[in-house]
Amino acid sequence: MSSAFDKLARPVQKWVRSKGWRELRQIQADSVHVVMDGNADLIVSASTAGGKTEAAFLPLISQVLDAPSERDGFDLVYIGPLKALITDQAMRLEDICREAGLPVYPWHGDVSGSVKARALKAPRGILLITPESLEALFVRRGLEIPRLFGATRAVVIDELHSVLDSERGVQMRSLLTRLEIAVKRPIRRVGLSATLGDMNMASAYLRPDNAEAVQLIEAKGGEAELLLQLRGYVSGGEDEDAPSATDAVSEHLFRHLRGSDNLVFAGARQWVEIYADRLRNLCEKAHLPQEFYPHHASLAREHRDFVEKRLKDANLPTTAVCTSTLELGIDIGDVACVAQVGAPFSVAALRQRLGRSGRREGQPAILRQYSVEARLDSESSFVDQLRLGLIRAIAMIELLLEGWCEPPRPEALHLSTLVHQILSVIAERGGAQANRLYRVLCQEGPFRRVDTGLFLDVLRAMGRPEAELIEQSSDGLLLLGAAGERIVEHYSFYAVFKTPEEFRLVADGKELGTLPIDNILTPGMLLIFSGRRWVVQEIHDLEKVILVKPAKAGVPPLFGGDPGMIHDRVIEKMFDVLEGEVEPSYMDKISLRLLSEARANFERWRFAETPVVEMGDGAWILATRCGTVKTTTLAMALGAEGFQITQHDGFLLVESGEAEQTLDQVLSEMANAATPDLFAHSPNLIFEKYHSYLTPDLLKLDALSARVDRSCLQSLCSDLRAQKATI
């Protein structure tokens, strides 16, 4: 420890002593040795308040002070996902750098123009910036990038785990590559992260061409305290005098969240409004000030700004009832508790949401999970009988506690983000040759799976008259087209991520409401909405409209048909829960009773013995035991053969519909390598921000790289038939 301290610059040593530290933490000492003794990239992994920031910056600042660069530019760059993090880290780094006289410049939308002007005039010290603001620098001041970053020794990426599997993460990787190309040398990369399930994935993200050389410094123990409860509720109870499940959840939220800052993730926008309204009424009945507010993308910008400002104001207790809009990328400060109504779609999202709570040292992270299940009767769906909403919630929590989260999908093409980066590079330079774009973005950047032919197809799609994103001059230089200029000039261009699109559901000319769509739907699939079953007739991607008609009678499940990308590991854990006997200690009595019902019904349906259950009247239940990608692929394949499909977590409800063959015949053919046209029914394929500028063929390729797995069909159908010989 003392040898690590001795390596630090004198002003940094003085700061450490001023804090009364008797010694450096182990990860800080290890980091000092790695940073000061070589040029290796590294990842520092520890829990919140585990000393990661000091582990990275104490030795990096020492290097800057001991051997100042002769070049112009910021010495160190910190990239953070949230403005709140940047503001917080800037104050901490200013404290460290005050004695050394090293300037610290926070840079995001709320930073004054005078601070930015000083930074641009004489760039040095530490720059703290969001990915979007860094993108804006490339677009607006592209020719100045070599001067601004000529002296940069290292880029520190905070919350590394939050960007691994996202369009935003691909954007950041592209920006890092472009930065190194601009200064004509590698720049050390330092990742700060919470504990990740697969550190090899994180290393490959940080330095794709030399992942094995990335050093890992991981704190052992010292995890922040986590307070967790899963509460169960039953909807449609027999006692008319008892409060509804929605009222009961609202009353519990009101009792436990009032007087502090919190986030309540309630799923779809309609549920956000319902819970916000119930909580507002409870405030009024108690004659208390209003402190519960809805937050989702359909609300006016002024209202969202109002809620976000209240969350940052320590004197105004505020709870935002929200969709995923407050999961990442918006400055809201610290919250006391995160509540989740219904099961989340990914462990990564749950981890990210929970990360909003307990950020301060000594403050526990608090997760309140609410699961609302249907009252069972003789007509109840198998989905309700298996309590799939509750089971998914348990599976997500168990995987969260195990430290697992969804790995990135390196095989994805990310064509939407490629469109964005093409526009950005052209704007940076005022124009670009196609071969340079390909080298910067595909050969050296993150789009390695895009070959020259596919890249040219993307350029042609962007240059179509109906797109007008780019155009080509007589000498071959690619320039921004009319639409491209409008897009790049708007402030919204810099952010590449967005929340799932909401489609309007329309039946017989009447709008039923909106539904967020984040996975593939095709005509012929069945949807559950507003307590009714609907058959999808047509999908209009650009207009964001799904035309539906009522499906045949049947009691729809309370949970099911929800859109979202569920990983295979989550489904595997769900089946482990259903087939297991453990009763988690974080569950209340009602949720434990519901779990017991689910396990009894799982055994009664014999799903432990067979993946195919015949229901009669030309309907079957298939237990795929797979995540969204593989289950959706099978659903698309069966839909192409005329079957009507309702998709659930690890299950498909298959109905004969207009199928000309039996289910056994179709599964047999696909088990023998026959593959139907998965896109025959014109599924929705527009999910990302710039998908609408791509051609149908490019959208299919993008879907096949991340959302559809054609290769799984043969083995999946073989397994289904092998375990159930007679269907």
N, C-alpha and C positions, 0 to 999 in steps of 0.2 A: 504494500500500500504506500509506504513512504517513498519508495523508488518512483512510483507513479506520480506522486505529489511533486517530487523533485524535478520532474520533466516539465512541469507547467511553468509558463512565463511568470515573472515576478508579480505583475499586476493581478494576474489570475490567482496566484497563491495568496495574495493579500485579501482578495475577495473571499476566498474559501475560509481563511482565518476569521474574517469579519462575521461570518455566519455561525461561528462557534462550532464548526464541524471538527470532530476529533479525528475523523478519518474519512476517506472517500468510500463510497459504496463499492461493492465488488465489481458491478458492471461498469462503474465509472473508472476504476483503476484499470480494468481490462481494456476498456476503450482507449484510455490514454496511451497504453503501450501499443495497441494496434495502429492508432492514428499517427503517433509520433515516430514509430519505428519503420514505417513503410508508406506505400501509396494505395493499399488495398481498399476496395469498396467494403462496406460493412453494414450489417443490420443489428441494431440494438433493440432487444425485445424485453419488455417488462410491463407490469400492470400500470394502471393510472397512478400518478404520483410516485412512480418507481425510480425517478432520477434519470430518465432517458435523455431529456434535453441537455442537462449538464454533462452527461456522459459523452455526448457528441460535441458540444460547443466548448467545453473547457480546453480540450486539446486542440481543437481547430482554431480557436481564438489565440491560443498560445503560439501556434505555428505562424499566424499572421503577424503577431507582435515580435516574435524572435527573428523572422526573416521576411520583412515587408516586400511585396512585389514591386517590380520596376514598371509594370504595366498599369494602365488605367483600368478602372472597373471595380465593381463590387467584389470584395474579397471572399465573402461567403453568401450563399443564397439558401433561404429556408422556404420550402413550399408547403403550405398548410391548406387543408380542405375547407376550413371555416374562417371567416373574418374574426370571429370571437377568439379562436386559437391564436391567430396572428397578433391581435391586440394584446392578449395575455402574454404570449411569448416575447413580444417586443419589450414589454415592461421588465420581464425577467432578464433579458439580454442587455437592456440598457443599464441595469444594475451591475451586471458583470463588467460591462465595457466602460463604465463611467471613469474608473481610475485610469484606464488605458487610453482614453480619448478616442476610442473607435466609434464612429457614428452607427446608429441603428435606424433603418428606415422601414417602417411598416408600409405596405402598398396594397390597397384594395379600394373598393368604391367609396368607402366612407372617409378615406384619408384626404386631407386638404390638398388643394393644388399647390400651395406654397411648399409643403413638405416634398411632394413629388418633384417640383421644379428644382429644389436644392439637390435632391438625389440625382437628377438627370444632369445637372450642371457639373457636379464633381462627384461622380460615382465612386464610392469606396465604403469600407465597413461591411455591414450585414444588411442584406435586403430580405424582407419577409413578405411573401407574395402568394396569392392564390393561383391555381392553374389558369383560371380565366383571365386574371390580370396579366399573367405572363404571356398568354396568348395575345392579349391586346397589345402588349409591347412589341411582339413580333409583327403584328399587322400594322400598327401605327408608326412604329419606329424601327422597321426592319433593317434599314441600312446602318442604324446606330448600334445594333446588337453586339458587333465585335468590340466597340469601344466600351459599352456598358458592362460587358462580362469578360473583358480581356484578362483581368486579374483573378477571376474566380477559381478558388482552389477546390471547393467542394459544394455540392448541392445536398441539402438535408431535406428529406421527404418525410413529413410527419404523417401519422395515421396510415402507414403503408398498407395495412390490412384492408382499409376502406376502399382502395382503388384497384385491387388486384383483378377483380372480375367485373369490369365495368367499361363502358365507352369512355368515361372520364379517365380511367387508368390508361387506356390506349392513347388518348390524347396527350397525357403527361409523358408517356414514353416517347412519343413523337417529338414533343417539345424538347426533351432532354437530348435526343439525337440531333435535332436541328441546332441546339445550343452548342454542342461539341463541334459540329460542322462549321458553324459561324466563327468559332475561336480557333479552329484547326488543331484541336488537341483533346484528349480525353479529360474529363472533369470527374474527380472522385465523387461517388454517390454513397450517401449515408441514409439508410432507412430507419425510421423510428416506428415501432409497431407494438401493439398488444400481442399476446401469445397467439400464434397461428398454428393451424393443424399441420401444415406442410411447409416447413421453412425452405425446402428446395424450390417450391413454386415461387416463394418470395424472392429467392436469390436469382432465379431465372428472369423474374420481372425486373429486378434492379439492374442486372447486367446480362442481357440475353446471350452475348457472345462469349462470356467468360464467367458463367454462374458458379462454377466450381471454385473460383478464386475469391468469391465473396466471403468475408469473415462473419461469423455469427457470434454475437455476445448476448446471452440469454440469462435473465435473472432467475434464480431458483427460489421459489416460495414468495412470500410477501404480497400475495394477491390481495387486492382491495376487497373489503367485506361486501358480500352480495346478500341482500334480503329479498326473498322470493316467495310468492304465493300464487297458486293456481286455484281459482274458485270456479265451481260449477253452478249452473243455473238451468232450470227446466222451463221451457216455453210452452204455453198452452196448458197450464195446470187446471185442475178441476175446480179449485176454490175460486169463485168469481170475486170474492172480497180480498183475496191476496193480491199484492202488487204483481204486475207483469215482470217477466225476466228483464226487460229493458229498464223498467222503473227500478227494479232491485239493484241492477248494476249501477244505474245512475245514482241511487241513494248511497251506495257503498263508496263510489268515487267522490261524491260530495262530502261525506263524513271524513274521508281520509286525505283528500287532496286540498281542501279549502285552506287558505292561508299561506300557501307556498306556490312555487313555480313548478309546473308539471307539463308533460305531454301525454295525451291520450290518443293512441292510434286506433281509429275506429273502422278502418277499411274503406269501403266505398263512400262517395260523397253524401249519398242519401243518409247513411248511418251517422256520418259526422254531424249532419244537420239535426238528426233526431236526438242524438245524445247531447249536443250543445243546447238544444231547446229544453230538454228535460232538466239539465243542470242549471240553466238560466232561471227556469221556473222555481227550482228549489231555493235559489238565492232570494228570489222575490218573496216566496212564502216565509222565509226565515228573516225577512227584512234586513238582508245583508247586501253589501255592495256587490255588483256584478264582477265576477272574475273568471268566468268560463266563456270561451269564444271559439267559434269554428274557424278552421283554416284549411282551404283547399284551392285548387287552381281555378275553379269557376268563380270564385269571389273576386271582387274588385281589388286592384292593386292597393288602393288606399286602405281598404280594410285589412289586408294581409300585413301591410306596413305597420298599421296600428297595433295589431296583435304582436308582431315581432318586437316592436319598440317596448310594449308593456312587459314582455318576457325579459328584456334586458334591464328593465328598471327594478332595482332591488326593493323599492318602496311600494311596488304595486304587485301583490300576489296575483299570478295569472296562470291559468291552465288552458292550453290550446288543445282543442279536440280536432284531430287532423288526419289527413291521408299521408302518403309517403312524402308529401311536399316538405315536411320538416325533418325528414330522416337525415338529410345531408345537404350541405352547401349554403345554408342560411344561418346568419348570425343571430342566435337567440340566447347566448349566455349559458349558464349552468341551470339544470333543473334538479329538483329533489327526487322526483319519481317519474318513471316511465310506465304507463299502463297500456296494455294490448288487449283489445276486445276482439275475440276471434283469433284463429291461428295465423301466424305470419307465413309468408311463402318461402323464406329462406332463413337459415341460421345466421348468415352474414348480415341480413337486414335486422334481425333481432339483436345481434351483437352491436350493430351500428346504432340502433335506437337506444339500447341500454347504455351505450357509451356516452349518451347525453347526460346521464345521471351519475353522481358520485365522482365528478371530475376533480373536486378539491380534496387535498390530503386530509384524511381523517373522516371523510364523508362517505357513507356506504352507498353503493349503487342499489337502487330499489326497482324491482320489476313486479308489477301486479298484472297477472294474466287472468282474463275472464273468458270462460267457455260457456256458450249458451247452446243447449241441446233441446231437441223436441221431445215432448211427452209421447211415449210409445203407445200404440194401439194395434189392433189386428191389421190395419191398412198401412202401417208404417213402412217406409222404404228400407231396404237393406243398409243404405248409407246411414240413416238415423239409428238403426238397430246396432250398427257397428260403432256409432259415436265417432265418426271419422274426424270431425272438427276437434274434439277433445284429444283424440289419439295423436293427431298431427301436432297439437300444442305440446303434449307430453314429449313427443319425439324431438321437437325443436329444442325444448328446454334440456333434455338429457344430452343432446349433442353439444349444446352450448356449454354445459357443465363439463363435458369431456374435453373441451377445447377445440372441437372440430368446427370447421366452417367450409362452405362450398369452395372447391379449388377453382382457379381460373380455367377458362376453356381455350387453351392455346391454339386449337384448330379453327377457331372462329375467324371469318374473313374480316368482319367489322367494316363492311363497305360503306355504311352511313358515315362513320367517322373518317374513313378515307376521303370521301367527298368533302367533308369539312376541312381536312388538312390540305387537300389540293387547293381549295379556295384560299386558305391561310397563307400557304407558301407563295402563291401567285400575288396575293396582296402584299406580302412582305417585300417582294422584289419588284413589284410593279409589272410583273410578267415572268414567265418561266418556260423553258424548253421542256418538252415531254420527257426526254431522257434524264434531265436533272431531277424532275419531280419523282420519277421512278427510282432513281438512285437514293434520294434523300428519304423517301417515305417507305419504299418496299425493300430495297437491297440493304440499306443501313438502318432504316426505321422499323416500326413494329408490324408493318403489313407484309411480313415475309412470305405468307402463303399466296399472295397475289402475284401471279406471273405476268409477263409482258402482255400476253394476249388479253388477259382479264383486265389488266390496267388500262389498255387502250379501249376496251369496251366501256369501262367506267367513264373515261374521258369523252367518248362519243355520246354516251347517255347525258352527260352534263352539258354537251354542246348542242343537243337537239333543240329545234325551234321552240318546242313547248317547255323546255327547261330554261334555256338562256343563262345558264350559270357561267359558262366560259365561251370564248370565241378565239379563233386563231388568225393571227396577222399573216401577211403575205410571206414573211420570212420564217414562219413556223412558230413564232412566239405565242404562247397561250396567255390570254388576257381575260380579265373578268368580263362577263357579259352583263347585259342590263339588269337581269334578275340577280346575278352574282354580286354586282356592286351594291344593290339595295340591301341584300342579306348581310354582306360584310360590314357595311356602314352602320348597321343597327347594333346597339349594345348587346342584344340577345345572342349575337353570333358567337361570342367568346365561350359561352357555356355549351358543351356538347351533350350533356345529359338532360333527360327530361323524365317526367313521371309517365306511367303507362297511359296510352290514349284512352279516352272515354268514347265509346260508340253509342249512338242513339239507337234504341230498339224501337222499331216501328211495326205495328200490326194493322193491316187493313187501313192504312193511312193515318192511324192514330199513334202518337208517340207514347211509349210505355215508360220511358225513363232512360237513364244512361248507365252503361256498364263499362268498367275499366277492362281493357283487353290486353293481356301480355303474353298470350300464347295463341297458337293457330286454331282457328275455327273454320269449318267448311260447311257448305250447304248440306243439309241432311242430318247434321249433328243436332242434338237436343240441348236446350238451355233451361236452367231453372231461374226464374225471375219473378219477384213479387208474389211468391207463393203459387206460381203456375208453371206448367211445362210448355215449352215452345220449340217448334222445329225451325231451324235456320233455313230460309229460302234463298236469300241473296245477300252478298256482302259487298258494300261499296266503300273501298278503302279511303279514297280521297275525300269523300263526303262524310266519312266516319258514321255510316249508317248500316245497320243490320236489319233486313226485312225478315220477319218471323210470322208464323201462324200457330194457332193453338195445337198442341199435341194431344193425342188421345188421353182419356181420363186416367187418373192415377195420382196418388198423393205424392207430391214432390218432397224431397228431403229438405230439412232446414239448412243443412250444409251440403254443398255439392255443386259441381259445375262451375266452381270459382276459377277464374283465370289466374295463372301464375306458374312460374317455372320451379317445379319441385325436383330436387336432386334425387338420384337413385338411392343414395345413402339415407336420406330422410324416410323414404318409403320402406327401406329395409328396417330402419329403426321402428317405424310404425308397426310392422308385422312382428318385430321382436316384442313390442309392448303388448300387442294383442295375444301373443302366444306365451307371454311370461306370467309371473306371479307376483312380482315386486310391486309394492304400494308406496310410491314416492312420498317422502315426509313433507314435501312442500304443498301437497294437495289437501283441500278441505274435505269434510265428510261427504258433501254432495258429489263432488268430482270423483271421489273414490267409489261411491255407489254407482255412478255412471260408468266408470272404468270396469267395474265388476259386471255390469250388464253387457258391456261391449264384448268382454271376453267370453261370457256365456253364449252370446249370440254368434260370435265367430266360430265357436265349437259346434253350435247347433247347425250352422250353415255348412259345416264340414270343410271350411276353407283350408284347414291345416292338412287335409287329406287330398283335396282336389282343387285345381285352379279354375275349373269350369263347373258352374252350377246351372242346371236347366230350371227355368221358372214356369215353363208352360206358355201357351199362346204365342209361340215363336219368339221367346225372349230368353236370354242367357246372361249370366254374370261371369265375366272373365277376371280373375285375379292375376293381373300382369306382374305384380310385385316389382314394378319398375317406376321410375320417375316420369316427369312430364314428357320429356323428349321421346322416349321409347313408347310410352303409352299413347301419345298423340300420333306417332308414326303408324302404330297399329290401327288406331281409330281412323286415320286418313285412308289407310289401305282398305279397311272394311267398308268405309263410306263410299269409296270408289266402286265397290261391288254392289252397292244398293242398300246396305244395312243402315239403320238409324242408330246413332251412337250417342250415349251420354257418358261423359268422362268424369271420373272421380280420382281421388288419390290412390294410385295403385290398382284401380278397378275400372272396368268398362261395362256399362249396361248395353247389351247388343239386342236390337229388335229387328225382325225380318225386313220390315219396310218394303222396298221394291227389289230386294235381292232375288236373283234368278237361280242361285245355287244355295245349297244348305251351308250353314256355318262350318260344318265338318269338311265339306268339299273345298271351301275357300281356304281354310287353315291348312289343309293338306297340300294344296297347290303352292301356297306361300312357303310351307315347310320344305317344299321341293324346289325352292329358288325362284318361283314365279313372283314378279313384282308388278303390281298394278301401277297405273299413273297416279301418283300421290297428289298431283296438282290438278287433276281432271275437273274437280268441282270448284275451281277458282277460290282457294282459301284466302283469308286475309294474311298479307305478308308485310305490311307496313307497321313497323314497331319503333324504329329509331328516328331521330330528328330529321335526317336527310334521306330516308328511304323513298320518299315520294318523288325524288328526282331520278331514281333508277328505273331501268326497264324491267318488265316482268321476268325475263330470263335472269337478270342479275339478282332480283329479289329471291328467286328460287335458289340460286347458288348460295346466297347469304343464309337463307333458311336452312339449307342442307348442311351448312357448316356449323350451325349452332342450335337449331330448333327441331330438326328432323334427322333421324338416324336410319337411313334406308338399309344399312348393313345389319341392323338388329332383327329385321323381320323374320328371316329364315330360322334363326336360333330360337327366337321368342315363340314363333308358331310351333316349332318342333317340341319345345318344352311343354306348351299347352296341350298338344295332342298326346305326347308321351305319358303324361300324368292323367289324362282322361281319354281313354281309347274310344268311348262311344259318346257322341254328343247328340 
